[in-house]
Amino acid sequence: QVQLVESGGGLVQAGGSLRLSCVASGGTFSSNAMGWFRQAPGKEREFVAAISRTGLRTYYAYADSVKGRFTISRDNAKNTVYLQMNSLKPEDTAVYYCAASPVPGTRSSTNDYNYWGQGTQVTVSS
């Protein structure tokens, strides 16, 4: 059983930056692909970014809406995945969730993720 705890959310002005962290416990962190999703009020949960599990190469995937602004990374020694968010926009406002998947590669579907954190609120003011 994998437990995920996110942190780093908050209130920021448009154009600002935040870095989200997600610490994993239980299971083998390096064996899981990790993803970030977000959910705004009244909307479905959507894919933000993903990073593959540890291997010869690391693969990344991003939603078109965040490409060039957000960066996902992982530190296996700390069992932590990060989401660096720059040039934030009001439309980035949402609850951000970290998720873990045993499926190889990078996955953008919520169905591919077995474990989820409780979420952290990100609010971007205009």
C-alpha positions as CSV (number, residue, x, y, z in Angstrom):
1,Q,0.0,0.0,0.0
2,V,1.4,3.4,-1.1
3,Q,0.5,6.5,0.8
4,L,1.0,9.9,-0.9
5,V,1.1,13.3,0.8
6,E,1.2,16.5,-1.2
7,S,2.3,19.9,0.0
8,G,3.3,23.3,-1.3
9,G,0.0,24.7,-2.5
10,G,-1.1,28.2,-1.7
11,L,-2.2,31.5,-3.0
12,V,0.0,33.2,-5.6
13,Q,-0.5,36.1,-8.1
14,A,-0.6,35.5,-11.8
15,G,2.9,35.2,-13.2
16,G,4.2,33.7,-10.0
17,S,5.6,30.3,-9.1
18,L,5.0,27.4,-6.8
19,R,6.6,24.1,-6.2
20,L,4.5,21.2,-5.2
21,S,5.9,18.2,-3.4
22,C,4.5,14.7,-2.9
23,V,6.2,12.3,-0.5
24,A,5.5,8.6,-0.9
25,S,5.6,5.9,1.8
26,G,5.0,2.2,1.5
27,G,5.8,0.2,-1.6
28,T,8.9,0.8,-3.8
29,F,8.9,4.4,-4.9
30,S,11.3,4.0,-7.8
31,S,9.1,1.2,-9.3
32,N,6.1,3.5,-9.8
33,A,5.5,6.0,-12.5
34,M,4.2,9.2,-10.9
35,G,1.7,11.8,-12.1
36,W,0.1,15.1,-11.2
37,F,-3.5,15.8,-11.9
38,R,-5.7,18.7,-11.0
39,Q,-9.4,19.3,-10.5
40,A,-11.1,22.7,-10.6
41,P,-14.6,23.3,-9.1
42,G,-17.3,21.8,-11.2
43,K,-14.8,20.1,-13.6
44,E,-13.4,16.7,-14.0
45,R,-10.0,15.7,-12.8
46,E,-7.4,16.3,-15.6
47,F,-3.9,15.3,-16.3
48,V,-1.1,17.7,-15.7
49,A,2.2,15.9,-15.9
50,A,3.8,12.5,-15.5
51,I,7.2,11.0,-15.1
52,S,8.2,7.4,-15.7
53,R,9.5,5.0,-13.1
54,T,13.3,4.7,-12.7
55,G,15.0,3.0,-15.6
56,L,17.7,3.5,-18.2
57,R,15.8,6.5,-19.5
58,T,13.3,8.8,-17.8
59,Y,10.2,9.8,-19.8
60,Y,8.1,12.9,-19.2
61,A,4.7,13.9,-20.4
62,Y,2.8,17.2,-20.0
63,A,-0.7,18.5,-20.8
64,D,-0.6,21.0,-23.6
65,S,-1.9,23.7,-21.2
66,V,1.2,23.5,-19.0
67,K,4.0,22.7,-21.5
68,G,6.9,25.1,-21.1
69,R,5.6,26.3,-17.7
70,F,5.5,23.3,-15.5
71,T,8.3,20.7,-14.8
72,I,7.9,17.4,-13.1
73,S,10.8,15.7,-11.4
74,R,11.5,13.0,-8.9
75,D,14.1,12.3,-6.2
76,N,14.1,8.6,-5.4
77,A,16.4,9.0,-2.4
78,K,13.7,11.2,-0.8
79,N,10.7,9.2,-2.2
80,T,9.5,12.5,-3.5
81,V,8.0,13.8,-6.8
82,Y,7.9,17.5,-7.5
83,L,5.9,19.8,-9.7
84,Q,7.6,23.1,-10.4
85,M,5.0,25.6,-11.7
86,N,6.1,28.9,-13.3
87,S,4.2,31.6,-15.0
88,L,1.0,30.7,-13.2
89,K,-2.3,31.7,-14.6
90,P,-5.7,32.1,-12.9
91,E,-6.9,29.1,-15.0
92,D,-4.3,26.9,-13.1
93,T,-6.4,27.3,-10.0
94,A,-7.4,23.8,-8.8
95,V,-6.8,21.1,-6.2
96,Y,-3.6,19.3,-7.3
97,Y,-3.3,15.6,-6.8
98,C,-0.3,13.3,-6.8
99,A,-0.7,9.8,-8.0
100,A,1.3,6.6,-8.4
101,S,1.0,4.0,-11.2
102,P,2.6,0.6,-11.6
103,V,2.2,0.9,-15.4
104,P,5.4,1.5,-17.4
105,G,5.9,4.7,-19.2
106,T,4.0,7.9,-18.7
107,R,0.2,7.8,-18.2
108,S,-2.3,10.5,-18.6
109,S,-5.4,8.6,-17.6
110,T,-6.7,8.5,-14.0
111,N,-7.5,4.8,-14.6
112,D,-3.8,3.9,-14.8
113,Y,-3.1,5.2,-11.3
114,N,-3.7,3.1,-8.2
115,Y,-2.8,5.4,-5.4
116,W,-3.8,9.1,-4.8
117,G,-2.9,11.8,-2.4
118,Q,-5.4,14.0,-0.6
119,G,-4.7,17.0,-2.8
120,T,-3.3,20.5,-2.2
121,Q,-5.1,23.7,-3.2
122,V,-3.4,26.1,-5.6
123,T,-5.1,29.4,-6.1
124,V,-3.8,32.0,-8.7
125,S,-5.2,35.5,-8.4
126,S,-5.4,37.8,-11.4
